[in-house]
């Protein structure tokens, strides 16, 4: 998630992002991501969200962690 001014972008690796205007919509009901008038905001915030991050590496780590926790939880269930 990145924010600049009133705009907040939720960026998801490999999935659709979400854009909100927190001043006009503080409860984030209206996703503005597909509205053409916000295209430059989407580009700017997406660049910020991706700067210094390796989305694939983060995704791989999350998947590995979830798998390890699942294995641990199943092992704790017993016979």
PyMOL Python script that loads the backbone (N, CA, C, O; Angstrom):
from pymol import cmd

cmd.read_pdbstr("""\
ATOM      1  N   UNK A   1       0.854  -1.165   0.000  1.00  0.00           N
ATOM      2  CA  UNK A   1       0.000   0.000   0.000  1.00  0.00           C
ATOM      3  C   UNK A   1       0.900   1.227   0.000  1.00  0.00           C
ATOM      4  O   UNK A   1       1.882   1.301   0.739  1.00  0.00           O
ATOM      5  N   UNK A   2       0.543   2.183  -0.842  1.00  0.00           N
ATOM      6  CA  UNK A   2       1.227   3.478  -0.834  1.00  0.00           C
ATOM      7  C   UNK A   2       0.162   4.568  -0.854  1.00  0.00           C
ATOM      8  O   UNK A   2      -0.949   4.390  -1.353  1.00  0.00           O
ATOM      9  N   UNK A   3       0.557   5.700  -0.289  1.00  0.00           N
ATOM     10  CA  UNK A   3      -0.353   6.835  -0.253  1.00  0.00           C
ATOM     11  C   UNK A   3       0.415   8.099  -0.585  1.00  0.00           C
ATOM     12  O   UNK A   3       1.540   8.308  -0.129  1.00  0.00           O
ATOM     13  N   UNK A   4      -0.216   8.928  -1.384  1.00  0.00           N
ATOM     14  CA  UNK A   4       0.305  10.263  -1.667  1.00  0.00           C
ATOM     15  C   UNK A   4      -0.892  11.197  -1.688  1.00  0.00           C
ATOM     16  O   UNK A   4      -1.816  11.034  -2.485  1.00  0.00           O
ATOM     17  N   UNK A   5      -0.857  12.180  -0.795  1.00  0.00           N
ATOM     18  CA  UNK A   5      -1.994  13.090  -0.683  1.00  0.00           C
ATOM     19  C   UNK A   5      -3.247  12.307  -0.336  1.00  0.00           C
ATOM     20  O   UNK A   5      -3.221  11.469   0.565  1.00  0.00           O
ATOM     21  N   UNK A   6      -4.345  12.567  -1.038  1.00  0.00           N
ATOM     22  CA  UNK A   6      -5.592  11.871  -0.712  1.00  0.00           C
ATOM     23  C   UNK A   6      -5.690  10.472  -1.316  1.00  0.00           C
ATOM     24  O   UNK A   6      -6.611   9.719  -0.997  1.00  0.00           O
ATOM     25  N   UNK A   7      -4.744  10.123  -2.183  1.00  0.00           N
ATOM     26  CA  UNK A   7      -4.865   8.870  -2.931  1.00  0.00           C
ATOM     27  C   UNK A   7      -4.097   7.724  -2.275  1.00  0.00           C
ATOM     28  O   UNK A   7      -2.942   7.870  -1.875  1.00  0.00           O
ATOM     29  N   UNK A   8      -4.762   6.602  -2.180  1.00  0.00           N
ATOM     30  CA  UNK A   8      -4.178   5.383  -1.611  1.00  0.00           C
ATOM     31  C   UNK A   8      -4.297   4.271  -2.646  1.00  0.00           C
ATOM     32  O   UNK A   8      -5.378   4.011  -3.176  1.00  0.00           O
ATOM     33  N   UNK A   9      -3.170   3.619  -2.924  1.00  0.00           N
ATOM     34  CA  UNK A   9      -3.148   2.491  -3.852  1.00  0.00           C
ATOM     35  C   UNK A   9      -2.802   1.226  -3.091  1.00  0.00           C
ATOM     36  O   UNK A   9      -1.789   1.168  -2.395  1.00  0.00           O
ATOM     37  N   UNK A  10      -3.648   0.212  -3.224  1.00  0.00           N
ATOM     38  CA  UNK A  10      -3.335  -1.129  -2.728  1.00  0.00           C
ATOM     39  C   UNK A  10      -2.828  -1.907  -3.931  1.00  0.00           C
ATOM     40  O   UNK A  10      -3.581  -2.187  -4.864  1.00  0.00           O
ATOM     41  N   UNK A  11      -1.559  -2.250  -3.903  1.00  0.00           N
ATOM     42  CA  UNK A  11      -0.929  -2.938  -5.037  1.00  0.00           C
ATOM     43  C   UNK A  11      -0.709  -4.393  -4.663  1.00  0.00           C
ATOM     44  O   UNK A  11      -0.118  -4.699  -3.627  1.00  0.00           O
ATOM     45  N   UNK A  12      -1.197  -5.298  -5.528  1.00  0.00           N
ATOM     46  CA  UNK A  12      -1.081  -6.732  -5.291  1.00  0.00           C
ATOM     47  C   UNK A  12      -0.316  -7.354  -6.447  1.00  0.00           C
ATOM     48  O   UNK A  12      -0.691  -7.172  -7.605  1.00  0.00           O
ATOM     49  N   UNK A  13       0.736  -8.076  -6.153  1.00  0.00           N
ATOM     50  CA  UNK A  13       1.544  -8.713  -7.194  1.00  0.00           C
ATOM     51  C   UNK A  13       0.700  -9.716  -7.971  1.00  0.00           C
ATOM     52  O   UNK A  13       0.145 -10.657  -7.403  1.00  0.00           O
ATOM     53  N   UNK A  14       0.615  -9.499  -9.274  1.00  0.00           N
ATOM     54  CA  UNK A  14      -0.105 -10.432 -10.133  1.00  0.00           C
ATOM     55  C   UNK A  14      -1.620 -10.322 -10.066  1.00  0.00           C
ATOM     56  O   UNK A  14      -2.328 -11.125 -10.675  1.00  0.00           O
ATOM     57  N   UNK A  15      -2.115  -9.352  -9.344  1.00  0.00           N
ATOM     58  CA  UNK A  15      -3.563  -9.173  -9.222  1.00  0.00           C
ATOM     59  C   UNK A  15      -3.921  -7.711  -9.463  1.00  0.00           C
ATOM     60  O   UNK A  15      -3.048  -6.850  -9.562  1.00  0.00           O
ATOM     61  N   UNK A  16      -5.196  -7.456  -9.552  1.00  0.00           N
ATOM     62  CA  UNK A  16      -5.705  -6.112  -9.800  1.00  0.00           C
ATOM     63  C   UNK A  16      -5.464  -5.215  -8.583  1.00  0.00           C
ATOM     64  O   UNK A  16      -5.741  -5.602  -7.448  1.00  0.00           O
ATOM     65  N   UNK A  17      -4.947  -4.020  -8.835  1.00  0.00           N
ATOM     66  CA  UNK A  17      -4.752  -3.040  -7.761  1.00  0.00           C
ATOM     67  C   UNK A  17      -6.053  -2.322  -7.466  1.00  0.00           C
ATOM     68  O   UNK A  17      -7.035  -2.455  -8.197  1.00  0.00           O
ATOM     69  N   UNK A  18      -6.046  -1.553  -6.377  1.00  0.00           N
ATOM     70  CA  UNK A  18      -7.201  -0.742  -5.989  1.00  0.00           C
ATOM     71  C   UNK A  18      -6.714   0.673  -5.706  1.00  0.00           C
ATOM     72  O   UNK A  18      -5.630   0.862  -5.154  1.00  0.00           O
ATOM     73  N   UNK A  19      -7.513   1.663  -6.085  1.00  0.00           N
ATOM     74  CA  UNK A  19      -7.182   3.064  -5.831  1.00  0.00           C
ATOM     75  C   UNK A  19      -8.364   3.740  -5.152  1.00  0.00           C
ATOM     76  O   UNK A  19      -9.510   3.588  -5.576  1.00  0.00           O
ATOM     77  N   UNK A  20      -8.070   4.492  -4.089  1.00  0.00           N
ATOM     78  CA  UNK A  20      -9.111   5.201  -3.361  1.00  0.00           C
ATOM     79  C   UNK A  20      -8.699   6.648  -3.124  1.00  0.00           C
ATOM     80  O   UNK A  20      -7.515   6.960  -2.992  1.00  0.00           O
ATOM     81  N   UNK A  21      -9.688   7.514  -3.073  1.00  0.00           N
ATOM     82  CA  UNK A  21      -9.502   8.909  -2.671  1.00  0.00           C
ATOM     83  C   UNK A  21      -9.994   8.988  -1.233  1.00  0.00           C
ATOM     84  O   UNK A  21     -11.200   9.010  -0.987  1.00  0.00           O
ATOM     85  N   UNK A  22      -9.070   9.031  -0.291  1.00  0.00           N
ATOM     86  CA  UNK A  22      -9.431   8.947   1.122  1.00  0.00           C
ATOM     87  C   UNK A  22     -10.124  10.197   1.644  1.00  0.00           C
ATOM     88  O   UNK A  22     -10.827  10.138   2.653  1.00  0.00           O
ATOM     89  N   UNK A  23      -9.935  11.330   0.969  1.00  0.00           N
ATOM     90  CA  UNK A  23     -10.652  12.534   1.399  1.00  0.00           C
ATOM     91  C   UNK A  23     -12.128  12.441   1.012  1.00  0.00           C
ATOM     92  O   UNK A  23     -13.003  12.741   1.824  1.00  0.00           O
ATOM     93  N   UNK A  24     -12.402  12.029  -0.215  1.00  0.00           N
ATOM     94  CA  UNK A  24     -13.776  11.934  -0.704  1.00  0.00           C
ATOM     95  C   UNK A  24     -14.465  10.647  -0.237  1.00  0.00           C
ATOM     96  O   UNK A  24     -15.691  10.596  -0.137  1.00  0.00           O
ATOM     97  N   UNK A  25     -13.676   9.619   0.047  1.00  0.00           N
ATOM     98  CA  UNK A  25     -14.215   8.286   0.355  1.00  0.00           C
ATOM     99  C   UNK A  25     -13.372   7.631   1.455  1.00  0.00           C
ATOM    100  O   UNK A  25     -12.648   6.673   1.184  1.00  0.00           O
ATOM    101  N   UNK A  26     -13.456   8.134   2.686  1.00  0.00           N
ATOM    102  CA  UNK A  26     -12.582   7.628   3.756  1.00  0.00           C
ATOM    103  C   UNK A  26     -12.782   6.164   4.115  1.00  0.00           C
ATOM    104  O   UNK A  26     -11.900   5.551   4.717  1.00  0.00           O
ATOM    105  N   UNK A  27     -13.932   5.591   3.753  1.00  0.00           N
ATOM    106  CA  UNK A  27     -14.198   4.187   4.073  1.00  0.00           C
ATOM    107  C   UNK A  27     -13.886   3.253   2.907  1.00  0.00           C
ATOM    108  O   UNK A  27     -14.147   2.051   2.973  1.00  0.00           O
ATOM    109  N   UNK A  28     -13.328   3.818   1.843  1.00  0.00           N
ATOM    110  CA  UNK A  28     -12.857   3.039   0.687  1.00  0.00           C
ATOM    111  C   UNK A  28     -13.958   2.185   0.063  1.00  0.00           C
ATOM    112  O   UNK A  28     -13.801   0.975  -0.101  1.00  0.00           O
ATOM    113  N   UNK A  29     -15.054   2.817  -0.278  1.00  0.00           N
ATOM    114  CA  UNK A  29     -16.148   2.110  -0.941  1.00  0.00           C
ATOM    115  C   UNK A  29     -16.028   2.151  -2.462  1.00  0.00           C
ATOM    116  O   UNK A  29     -16.447   1.212  -3.139  1.00  0.00           O
ATOM    117  N   UNK A  30     -15.453   3.244  -3.015  1.00  0.00           N
ATOM    118  CA  UNK A  30     -15.400   3.405  -4.468  1.00  0.00           C
ATOM    119  C   UNK A  30     -13.976   3.236  -4.988  1.00  0.00           C
ATOM    120  O   UNK A  30     -13.121   4.098  -4.786  1.00  0.00           O
ATOM    121  N   UNK A  31     -13.740   2.126  -5.651  1.00  0.00           N
ATOM    122  CA  UNK A  31     -12.440   1.837  -6.264  1.00  0.00           C
ATOM    123  C   UNK A  31     -12.326   2.647  -7.565  1.00  0.00           C
ATOM    124  O   UNK A  31     -13.154   2.508  -8.465  1.00  0.00           O
ATOM    125  N   UNK A  32     -11.303   3.484  -7.650  1.00  0.00           N
ATOM    126  CA  UNK A  32     -11.129   4.390  -8.788  1.00  0.00           C
ATOM    127  C   UNK A  32     -10.137   3.868  -9.828  1.00  0.00           C
ATOM    128  O   UNK A  32      -9.822   4.581 -10.781  1.00  0.00           O
ATOM    129  N   UNK A  33      -9.647   2.659  -9.670  1.00  0.00           N
ATOM    130  CA  UNK A  33      -8.542   2.151 -10.481  1.00  0.00           C
ATOM    131  C   UNK A  33      -8.813   2.198 -11.984  1.00  0.00           C
ATOM    132  O   UNK A  33      -7.883   2.412 -12.761  1.00  0.00           O
ATOM    133  N   UNK A  34     -10.040   2.007 -12.408  1.00  0.00           N
ATOM    134  CA  UNK A  34     -10.354   1.957 -13.837  1.00  0.00           C
ATOM    135  C   UNK A  34     -10.841   3.285 -14.409  1.00  0.00           C
ATOM    136  O   UNK A  34     -11.170   3.360 -15.593  1.00  0.00           O
ATOM    137  N   UNK A  35     -10.891   4.312 -13.604  1.00  0.00           N
ATOM    138  CA  UNK A  35     -11.361   5.607 -14.093  1.00  0.00           C
ATOM    139  C   UNK A  35     -10.213   6.323 -14.808  1.00  0.00           C
ATOM    140  O   UNK A  35      -9.163   6.567 -14.213  1.00  0.00           O
ATOM    141  N   UNK A  36     -10.415   6.660 -16.088  1.00  0.00           N
ATOM    142  CA  UNK A  36      -9.335   7.245 -16.900  1.00  0.00           C
ATOM    143  C   UNK A  36      -8.710   8.500 -16.294  1.00  0.00           C
ATOM    144  O   UNK A  36      -7.513   8.729 -16.472  1.00  0.00           O
ATOM    145  N   UNK A  37      -9.481   9.312 -15.588  1.00  0.00           N
ATOM    146  CA  UNK A  37      -8.943  10.553 -15.033  1.00  0.00           C
ATOM    147  C   UNK A  37      -7.922  10.310 -13.915  1.00  0.00           C
ATOM    148  O   UNK A  37      -7.234  11.242 -13.496  1.00  0.00           O
ATOM    149  N   UNK A  38      -7.818   9.077 -13.434  1.00  0.00           N
ATOM    150  CA  UNK A  38      -6.856   8.737 -12.383  1.00  0.00           C
ATOM    151  C   UNK A  38      -5.657   7.952 -12.906  1.00  0.00           C
ATOM    152  O   UNK A  38      -4.838   7.482 -12.116  1.00  0.00           O
ATOM    153  N   UNK A  39      -5.545   7.804 -14.211  1.00  0.00           N
ATOM    154  CA  UNK A  39      -4.468   6.989 -14.800  1.00  0.00           C
ATOM    155  C   UNK A  39      -3.089   7.457 -14.362  1.00  0.00           C
ATOM    156  O   UNK A  39      -2.240   6.629 -14.032  1.00  0.00           O
ATOM    157  N   UNK A  40      -2.848   8.759 -14.352  1.00  0.00           N
ATOM    158  CA  UNK A  40      -1.516   9.248 -13.962  1.00  0.00           C
ATOM    159  C   UNK A  40      -1.233   8.981 -12.490  1.00  0.00           C
ATOM    160  O   UNK A  40      -0.090   8.711 -12.120  1.00  0.00           O
ATOM    161  N   UNK A  41      -2.258   9.052 -11.647  1.00  0.00           N
ATOM    162  CA  UNK A  41      -2.098   8.745 -10.223  1.00  0.00           C
ATOM    163  C   UNK A  41      -1.766   7.266 -10.066  1.00  0.00           C
ATOM    164  O   UNK A  41      -0.890   6.905  -9.279  1.00  0.00           O
ATOM    165  N   UNK A  42      -2.457   6.415 -10.807  1.00  0.00           N
ATOM    166  CA  UNK A  42      -2.204   4.972 -10.745  1.00  0.00           C
ATOM    167  C   UNK A  42      -0.771   4.670 -11.151  1.00  0.00           C
ATOM    168  O   UNK A  42      -0.084   3.904 -10.475  1.00  0.00           O
ATOM    169  N   UNK A  43      -0.311   5.265 -12.250  1.00  0.00           N
ATOM    170  CA  UNK A  43       1.070   5.033 -12.703  1.00  0.00           C
ATOM    171  C   UNK A  43       2.076   5.470 -11.651  1.00  0.00           C
ATOM    172  O   UNK A  43       3.008   4.732 -11.331  1.00  0.00           O
ATOM    173  N   UNK A  44       1.888   6.674 -11.113  1.00  0.00           N
ATOM    174  CA  UNK A  44       2.821   7.213 -10.120  1.00  0.00           C
ATOM    175  C   UNK A  44       2.873   6.341  -8.871  1.00  0.00           C
ATOM    176  O   UNK A  44       3.955   5.994  -8.397  1.00  0.00           O
ATOM    177  N   UNK A  45       1.711   5.990  -8.341  1.00  0.00           N
ATOM    178  CA  UNK A  45       1.680   5.202  -7.107  1.00  0.00           C
ATOM    179  C   UNK A  45       2.135   3.764  -7.336  1.00  0.00           C
ATOM    180  O   UNK A  45       2.727   3.156  -6.445  1.00  0.00           O
ATOM    181  N   UNK A  46       1.870   3.222  -8.505  1.00  0.00           N
ATOM    182  CA  UNK A  46       2.358   1.877  -8.821  1.00  0.00           C
ATOM    183  C   UNK A  46       3.874   1.869  -8.868  1.00  0.00           C
ATOM    184  O   UNK A  46       4.508   0.949  -8.353  1.00  0.00           O
ATOM    185  N   UNK A  47       4.458   2.888  -9.482  1.00  0.00           N
ATOM    186  CA  UNK A  47       5.925   2.997  -9.489  1.00  0.00           C
ATOM    187  C   UNK A  47       6.475   3.068  -8.074  1.00  0.00           C
ATOM    188  O   UNK A  47       7.478   2.430  -7.753  1.00  0.00           O
ATOM    189  N   UNK A  48       5.819   3.841  -7.239  1.00  0.00           N
ATOM    190  CA  UNK A  48       6.256   3.937  -5.838  1.00  0.00           C
ATOM    191  C   UNK A  48       6.152   2.583  -5.133  1.00  0.00           C
ATOM    192  O   UNK A  48       7.053   2.187  -4.394  1.00  0.00           O
ATOM    193  N   UNK A  49       5.047   1.884  -5.369  1.00  0.00           N
ATOM    194  CA  UNK A  49       4.815   0.594  -4.698  1.00  0.00           C
ATOM    195  C   UNK A  49       5.836  -0.453  -5.114  1.00  0.00           C
ATOM    196  O   UNK A  49       6.206  -1.315  -4.316  1.00  0.00           O
ATOM    197  N   UNK A  50       6.289  -0.384  -6.354  1.00  0.00           N
ATOM    198  CA  UNK A  50       7.213  -1.394  -6.866  1.00  0.00           C
ATOM    199  C   UNK A  50       8.684  -1.031  -6.664  1.00  0.00           C
ATOM    200  O   UNK A  50       9.556  -1.881  -6.848  1.00  0.00           O
ATOM    201  N   UNK A  51       8.966   0.195  -6.296  1.00  0.00           N
ATOM    202  CA  UNK A  51      10.344   0.641  -6.137  1.00  0.00           C
ATOM    203  C   UNK A  51      11.025  -0.084  -4.974  1.00  0.00           C
ATOM    204  O   UNK A  51      10.630   0.077  -3.819  1.00  0.00           O
ATOM    205  N   UNK A  52      12.024  -0.864  -5.277  1.00  0.00           N
ATOM    206  CA  UNK A  52      12.789  -1.555  -4.247  1.00  0.00           C
ATOM    207  C   UNK A  52      12.177  -2.868  -3.775  1.00  0.00           C
ATOM    208  O   UNK A  52      12.690  -3.483  -2.840  1.00  0.00           O
ATOM    209  N   UNK A  53      11.099  -3.307  -4.400  1.00  0.00           N
ATOM    210  CA  UNK A  53      10.437  -4.534  -3.994  1.00  0.00           C
ATOM    211  C   UNK A  53      10.470  -5.546  -5.125  1.00  0.00           C
ATOM    212  O   UNK A  53      10.310  -5.187  -6.292  1.00  0.00           O
ATOM    213  N   UNK A  54      10.675  -6.796  -4.784  1.00  0.00           N
ATOM    214  CA  UNK A  54      10.614  -7.889  -5.752  1.00  0.00           C
ATOM    215  C   UNK A  54       9.320  -8.658  -5.469  1.00  0.00           C
ATOM    216  O   UNK A  54       9.275  -9.530  -4.602  1.00  0.00           O
ATOM    217  N   UNK A  55       8.278  -8.315  -6.215  1.00  0.00           N
ATOM    218  CA  UNK A  55       6.962  -8.897  -5.973  1.00  0.00           C
ATOM    219  C   UNK A  55       6.946 -10.404  -6.038  1.00  0.00           C
ATOM    220  O   UNK A  55       6.273 -11.051  -5.236  1.00  0.00           O
ATOM    221  N   UNK A  56       7.677 -10.977  -6.981  1.00  0.00           N
ATOM    222  CA  UNK A  56       7.690 -12.433  -7.102  1.00  0.00           C
ATOM    223  C   UNK A  56       8.368 -13.076  -5.898  1.00  0.00           C
ATOM    224  O   UNK A  56       7.902 -14.103  -5.405  1.00  0.00           O
ATOM    225  N   UNK A  57       9.454 -12.489  -5.422  1.00  0.00           N
ATOM    226  CA  UNK A  57      10.147 -13.030  -4.252  1.00  0.00           C
ATOM    227  C   UNK A  57       9.259 -12.962  -3.011  1.00  0.00           C
ATOM    228  O   UNK A  57       9.234 -13.900  -2.213  1.00  0.00           O
ATOM    229  N   UNK A  58       8.537 -11.866  -2.847  1.00  0.00           N
ATOM    230  CA  UNK A  58       7.625 -11.738  -1.710  1.00  0.00           C
ATOM    231  C   UNK A  58       6.519 -12.783  -1.811  1.00  0.00           C
ATOM    232  O   UNK A  58       6.196 -13.447  -0.826  1.00  0.00           O
ATOM    233  N   UNK A  59       5.946 -12.928  -2.988  1.00  0.00           N
ATOM    234  CA  UNK A  59       4.896 -13.930  -3.206  1.00  0.00           C
ATOM    235  C   UNK A  59       5.419 -15.330  -2.881  1.00  0.00           C
ATOM    236  O   UNK A  59       4.754 -16.095  -2.183  1.00  0.00           O
ATOM    237  N   UNK A  60       6.600 -15.661  -3.382  1.00  0.00           N
ATOM    238  CA  UNK A  60       7.177 -16.985  -3.129  1.00  0.00           C
ATOM    239  C   UNK A  60       7.390 -17.218  -1.640  1.00  0.00           C
ATOM    240  O   UNK A  60       7.132 -18.317  -1.149  1.00  0.00           O
ATOM    241  N   UNK A  61       7.854 -16.209  -0.914  1.00  0.00           N
ATOM    242  CA  UNK A  61       8.069 -16.339   0.531  1.00  0.00           C
ATOM    243  C   UNK A  61       6.755 -16.548   1.274  1.00  0.00           C
ATOM    244  O   UNK A  61       6.684 -17.358   2.199  1.00  0.00           O
ATOM    245  N   UNK A  62       5.718 -15.822   0.875  1.00  0.00           N
ATOM    246  CA  UNK A  62       4.416 -15.973   1.514  1.00  0.00           C
ATOM    247  C   UNK A  62       3.872 -17.384   1.274  1.00  0.00           C
ATOM    248  O   UNK A  62       3.374 -18.023   2.201  1.00  0.00           O
ATOM    249  N   UNK A  63       3.966 -17.866   0.043  1.00  0.00           N
ATOM    250  CA  UNK A  63       3.468 -19.206  -0.267  1.00  0.00           C
ATOM    251  C   UNK A  63       4.234 -20.280   0.515  1.00  0.00           C
ATOM    252  O   UNK A  63       3.636 -21.230   1.020  1.00  0.00           O
ATOM    253  N   UNK A  64       5.547 -20.126   0.612  1.00  0.00           N
ATOM    254  CA  UNK A  64       6.365 -21.079   1.367  1.00  0.00           C
ATOM    255  C   UNK A  64       5.970 -21.055   2.848  1.00  0.00           C
ATOM    256  O   UNK A  64       5.837 -22.106   3.475  1.00  0.00           O
ATOM    257  N   UNK A  65       5.788 -19.868   3.395  1.00  0.00           N
ATOM    258  CA  UNK A  65       5.416 -19.736   4.801  1.00  0.00           C
ATOM    259  C   UNK A  65       4.047 -20.357   5.075  1.00  0.00           C
ATOM    260  O   UNK A  65       3.861 -21.043   6.080  1.00  0.00           O
ATOM    261  N   UNK A  66       3.095 -20.116   4.182  1.00  0.00           N
ATOM    262  CA  UNK A  66       1.768 -20.703   4.367  1.00  0.00           C
ATOM    263  C   UNK A  66       1.825 -22.223   4.321  1.00  0.00           C
ATOM    264  O   UNK A  66       1.153 -22.898   5.101  1.00  0.00           O
ATOM    265  N   UNK A  67       2.620 -22.757   3.415  1.00  0.00           N
ATOM    266  CA  UNK A  67       2.758 -24.207   3.307  1.00  0.00           C
ATOM    267  C   UNK A  67       3.376 -24.787   4.574  1.00  0.00           C
ATOM    268  O   UNK A  67       2.930 -25.821   5.073  1.00  0.00           O
ATOM    269  N   UNK A  68       4.409 -24.115   5.095  1.00  0.00           N
ATOM    270  CA  UNK A  68       5.060 -24.593   6.322  1.00  0.00           C
ATOM    271  C   UNK A  68       4.097 -24.552   7.502  1.00  0.00           C
ATOM    272  O   UNK A  68       4.081 -25.473   8.319  1.00  0.00           O
ATOM    273  N   UNK A  69       3.297 -23.499   7.600  1.00  0.00           N
ATOM    274  CA  UNK A  69       2.334 -23.407   8.702  1.00  0.00           C
ATOM    275  C   UNK A  69       1.242 -24.458   8.574  1.00  0.00           C
ATOM    276  O   UNK A  69       0.785 -24.994   9.583  1.00  0.00           O
ATOM    277  N   UNK A  70       0.821 -24.759   7.371  1.00  0.00           N
ATOM    278  CA  UNK A  70      -0.183 -25.788   7.150  1.00  0.00           C
ATOM    279  C   UNK A  70       0.342 -27.159   7.575  1.00  0.00           C
ATOM    280  O   UNK A  70      -0.352 -27.933   8.233  1.00  0.00           O
ATOM    281  N   UNK A  71       1.581 -27.437   7.183  1.00  0.00           N
ATOM    282  CA  UNK A  71       2.208 -28.712   7.562  1.00  0.00           C
ATOM    283  C   UNK A  71       2.320 -28.799   9.084  1.00  0.00           C
ATOM    284  O   UNK A  71       2.027 -29.842   9.667  1.00  0.00           O
ATOM    285  N   UNK A  72       2.739 -27.719   9.724  1.00  0.00           N
ATOM    286  CA  UNK A  72       2.872 -27.696  11.189  1.00  0.00           C
ATOM    287  C   UNK A  72       1.525 -27.890  11.850  1.00  0.00           C
ATOM    288  O   UNK A  72       1.413 -28.659  12.804  1.00  0.00           O
ATOM    289  N   UNK A  73       0.485 -27.198  11.355  1.00  0.00           N
ATOM    290  CA  UNK A  73      -0.847 -27.308  11.948  1.00  0.00           C
ATOM    291  C   UNK A  73      -1.376 -28.731  11.800  1.00  0.00           C
ATOM    292  O   UNK A  73      -1.973 -29.263  12.735  1.00  0.00           O
ATOM    293  N   UNK A  74      -1.170 -29.345  10.658  1.00  0.00           N
ATOM    294  CA  UNK A  74      -1.646 -30.720  10.464  1.00  0.00           C
ATOM    295  C   UNK A  74      -0.895 -31.684  11.389  1.00  0.00           C
ATOM    296  O   UNK A  74      -1.475 -32.644  11.896  1.00  0.00           O
ATOM    297  N   UNK A  75       0.390 -31.423  11.603  1.00  0.00           N
ATOM    298  CA  UNK A  75       1.178 -32.272  12.496  1.00  0.00           C
ATOM    299  C   UNK A  75       0.737 -32.156  13.941  1.00  0.00           C
ATOM    300  O   UNK A  75       0.894 -33.097  14.719  1.00  0.00           O
ATOM    301  N   UNK A  76       0.188 -31.011  14.304  1.00  0.00           N
ATOM    302  CA  UNK A  76      -0.253 -30.794  15.676  1.00  0.00           C
ATOM    303  C   UNK A  76      -1.627 -31.411  15.935  1.00  0.00           C
ATOM    304  O   UNK A  76      -2.046 -31.543  17.085  1.00  0.00           O
ATOM    305  N   UNK A  77      -2.330 -31.791  14.857  1.00  0.00           N
ATOM    306  CA  UNK A  77      -3.662 -32.386  15.014  1.00  0.00           C
ATOM    307  C   UNK A  77      -3.602 -33.783  15.605  1.00  0.00           C
ATOM    308  O   UNK A  77      -4.553 -34.248  16.234  1.00  0.00           O
ATOM    309  N   UNK A  78      -2.487 -34.436  15.399  1.00  0.00           N
ATOM    310  CA  UNK A  78      -2.362 -35.798  15.927  1.00  0.00           C
ATOM    311  C   UNK A  78      -3.005 -36.811  15.002  1.00  0.00           C
ATOM    312  O   UNK A  78      -3.498 -36.465  13.929  1.00  0.00           O
ATOM    313  N   UNK A  79      -2.995 -38.084  15.433  1.00  0.00           N
ATOM    314  CA  UNK A  79      -3.550 -39.151  14.589  1.00  0.00           C
ATOM    315  C   UNK A  79      -5.047 -39.081  14.421  1.00  0.00           C
ATOM    316  O   UNK A  79      -5.631 -39.920  13.735  1.00  0.00           O
TER     317      UNK A  79
END
""", "prot")
cmd.dss("prot")
cmd.show_as("cartoon", "prot")
cmd.util.cbc("prot")
cmd.orient("prot")
